[in-house]
Amino acid sequence: MEWPLQDAKNQFSRVVQKARTEGPQIVTLRGERAAVVLSAADYDTLRAGRPSLVDDLLSGPAWDADLAEAVERRASAPSRDVAL
């Protein structure tokens, strides 16, 4: 079901209840789709099996020995002259 934004604001509890019982509810702004209200169950289904940002970052490619050595070398050397 589509809800103009003002109606969705005025009847938010009804929008949420319909999302829980009937499925996603579309909110429009000036006649254009602007948002979708989902039940928690629908949201969980969408997210199931998808890695989080942390999972994505931690599962990146392994560093080879040359890259790790270059990073270590760079971290211990100043990037500019710091003499006063």
C-alpha atoms as an extended CHARMM CRD file, in Angstrom:
* protein
*
        84  EXT
         1         1  MET       CA              0.0000000000        0.0000000000        0.0000000000  PROA      1               0.0000000000
         2         2  GLU       CA              1.1800000000        3.5420000000       -0.6940000000  PROA      2               0.0000000000
         3         3  TRP       CA              0.9480000000        6.3040000000        1.8750000000  PROA      3               0.0000000000
         4         4  PRO       CA              1.4770000000        9.9990000000        1.2080000000  PROA      4               0.0000000000
         5         5  LEU       CA              4.0370000000       11.2590000000        3.7180000000  PROA      5               0.0000000000
         6         6  GLN       CA              1.5500000000       13.3650000000        5.6900000000  PROA      6               0.0000000000
         7         7  ASP       CA             -0.8350000000       10.3990000000        6.0640000000  PROA      7               0.0000000000
         8         8  ALA       CA              2.0380000000        8.0970000000        7.0610000000  PROA      8               0.0000000000
         9         9  LYS       CA              3.1050000000       10.6080000000        9.7260000000  PROA      9               0.0000000000
        10        10  ASN       CA             -0.4270000000       10.9960000000       11.0710000000  PROA      10              0.0000000000
        11        11  GLN       CA             -1.1140000000        7.2520000000       11.1140000000  PROA      11              0.0000000000
        12        12  PHE       CA              2.3320000000        5.8480000000       11.7670000000  PROA      12              0.0000000000
        13        13  SER       CA              1.1440000000        3.1260000000       14.1280000000  PROA      13              0.0000000000
        14        14  ARG       CA             -1.2740000000        1.9420000000       11.4320000000  PROA      14              0.0000000000
        15        15  VAL       CA              1.5130000000        1.9820000000        8.8160000000  PROA      15              0.0000000000
        16        16  VAL       CA              3.6820000000       -0.1560000000       11.1120000000  PROA      16              0.0000000000
        17        17  GLN       CA              0.8320000000       -2.5540000000       11.8600000000  PROA      17              0.0000000000
        18        18  LYS       CA              0.0960000000       -2.9850000000        8.1520000000  PROA      18              0.0000000000
        19        19  ALA       CA              3.7900000000       -3.5760000000        7.4770000000  PROA      19              0.0000000000
        20        20  ARG       CA              3.6910000000       -6.3620000000       10.0650000000  PROA      20              0.0000000000
        21        21  THR       CA              0.5280000000       -7.9750000000        8.7110000000  PROA      21              0.0000000000
        22        22  GLU       CA              0.3790000000       -7.1030000000        4.9970000000  PROA      22              0.0000000000
        23        23  GLY       CA              3.9730000000       -6.5110000000        3.9670000000  PROA      23              0.0000000000
        24        24  PRO       CA              6.0680000000       -3.4970000000        3.0290000000  PROA      24              0.0000000000
        25        25  GLN       CA              4.3450000000       -0.1070000000        3.0480000000  PROA      25              0.0000000000
        26        26  ILE       CA              5.5060000000        2.5410000000        0.5790000000  PROA      26              0.0000000000
        27        27  VAL       CA              5.6640000000        6.1800000000        1.6610000000  PROA      27              0.0000000000
        28        28  THR       CA              5.5060000000        8.7880000000       -1.0900000000  PROA      28              0.0000000000
        29        29  LEU       CA              6.6890000000       12.3730000000       -1.1670000000  PROA      29              0.0000000000
        30        30  ARG       CA              5.0410000000       14.5740000000       -3.7840000000  PROA      30              0.0000000000
        31        31  GLY       CA              3.8430000000       11.4410000000       -5.5680000000  PROA      31              0.0000000000
        32        32  GLU       CA              7.3150000000        9.8540000000       -5.7510000000  PROA      32              0.0000000000
        33        33  ARG       CA              8.3540000000        6.7610000000       -3.7790000000  PROA      33              0.0000000000
        34        34  ALA       CA             10.4840000000        8.0220000000       -0.8930000000  PROA      34              0.0000000000
        35        35  ALA       CA             10.6710000000        5.2640000000        1.7120000000  PROA      35              0.0000000000
        36        36  VAL       CA              9.5090000000        1.7650000000        2.5470000000  PROA      36              0.0000000000
        37        37  VAL       CA              8.3900000000        0.6560000000        6.0030000000  PROA      37              0.0000000000
        38        38  LEU       CA              9.2200000000       -3.0120000000        6.6280000000  PROA      38              0.0000000000
        39        39  SER       CA              8.3740000000       -5.3270000000        9.4710000000  PROA      39              0.0000000000
        40        40  ALA       CA             11.3340000000       -6.4300000000       11.5640000000  PROA      40              0.0000000000
        41        41  ALA       CA             10.8560000000       -9.9560000000       10.2040000000  PROA      41              0.0000000000
        42        42  ASP       CA             11.0430000000       -8.7330000000        6.5940000000  PROA      42              0.0000000000
        43        43  TYR       CA             14.1360000000       -6.6870000000        7.3990000000  PROA      43              0.0000000000
        44        44  ASP       CA             15.8110000000       -9.6660000000        9.0860000000  PROA      44              0.0000000000
        45        45  THR       CA             15.0580000000      -11.7960000000        6.0260000000  PROA      45              0.0000000000
        46        46  LEU       CA             16.6860000000       -9.1950000000        3.7710000000  PROA      46              0.0000000000
        47        47  ARG       CA             19.7810000000       -9.0300000000        5.9740000000  PROA      47              0.0000000000
        48        48  ALA       CA             20.1190000000      -12.7870000000        6.4900000000  PROA      48              0.0000000000
        49        49  GLY       CA             23.3420000000      -14.1640000000        5.1220000000  PROA      49              0.0000000000
        50        50  ARG       CA             24.7250000000      -10.7530000000        4.1950000000  PROA      50              0.0000000000
        51        51  PRO       CA             28.0070000000       -9.8270000000        5.8110000000  PROA      51              0.0000000000
        52        52  SER       CA             28.2590000000       -6.6830000000        7.8890000000  PROA      52              0.0000000000
        53        53  LEU       CA             30.7170000000       -3.9210000000        7.0660000000  PROA      53              0.0000000000
        54        54  VAL       CA             33.0390000000       -5.2820000000        9.7660000000  PROA      54              0.0000000000
        55        55  ASP       CA             32.8490000000       -8.7670000000        8.2310000000  PROA      55              0.0000000000
        56        56  ASP       CA             33.6730000000       -7.3040000000        4.8080000000  PROA      56              0.0000000000
        57        57  LEU       CA             36.6630000000       -5.3970000000        6.1410000000  PROA      57              0.0000000000
        58        58  LEU       CA             38.0220000000       -8.3340000000        8.1000000000  PROA      58              0.0000000000
        59        59  SER       CA             37.6560000000      -10.7260000000        5.1900000000  PROA      59              0.0000000000
        60        60  GLY       CA             39.7560000000       -8.6380000000        2.7990000000  PROA      60              0.0000000000
        61        61  PRO       CA             42.6830000000      -10.1340000000        0.9570000000  PROA      61              0.0000000000
        62        62  ALA       CA             45.6270000000      -11.3080000000        3.0220000000  PROA      62              0.0000000000
        63        63  TRP       CA             48.7490000000       -9.1910000000        2.9010000000  PROA      63              0.0000000000
        64        64  ASP       CA             51.7060000000      -10.8520000000        1.2830000000  PROA      64              0.0000000000
        65        65  ALA       CA             55.1060000000      -10.6110000000        2.9540000000  PROA      65              0.0000000000
        66        66  ASP       CA             56.3520000000       -7.8070000000        0.6610000000  PROA      66              0.0000000000
        67        67  LEU       CA             53.3630000000       -5.5550000000        1.3830000000  PROA      67              0.0000000000
        68        68  ALA       CA             53.5470000000       -6.1970000000        5.1400000000  PROA      68              0.0000000000
        69        69  GLU       CA             57.2660000000       -5.3870000000        5.1170000000  PROA      69              0.0000000000
        70        70  ALA       CA             56.7030000000       -2.1630000000        3.1510000000  PROA      70              0.0000000000
        71        71  VAL       CA             54.0170000000       -1.0330000000        5.5980000000  PROA      71              0.0000000000
        72        72  GLU       CA             56.2220000000       -1.8080000000        8.5940000000  PROA      72              0.0000000000
        73        73  ARG       CA             59.1610000000        0.0480000000        7.0470000000  PROA      73              0.0000000000
        74        74  ARG       CA             57.0370000000        3.1090000000        6.2350000000  PROA      74              0.0000000000
        75        75  ALA       CA             55.4900000000        3.2610000000        9.6940000000  PROA      75              0.0000000000
        76        76  SER       CA             58.8890000000        3.5610000000       11.4040000000  PROA      76              0.0000000000
        77        77  ALA       CA             60.3600000000        6.1900000000        9.0970000000  PROA      77              0.0000000000
        78        78  PRO       CA             59.2220000000        9.8430000000        9.3150000000  PROA      78              0.0000000000
        79        79  SER       CA             57.5250000000       11.0790000000        6.1690000000  PROA      79              0.0000000000
        80        80  ARG       CA             59.2930000000       14.4650000000        6.3470000000  PROA      80              0.0000000000
        81        81  ASP       CA             62.2290000000       16.1460000000        7.9970000000  PROA      81              0.0000000000
        82        82  VAL       CA             61.3100000000       16.9570000000       11.5820000000  PROA      82              0.0000000000
        83        83  ALA       CA             64.5720000000       18.6790000000       12.5430000000  PROA      83              0.0000000000
        84        84  LEU       CA             64.0760000000       21.9510000000       14.3790000000  PROA      84              0.0000000000
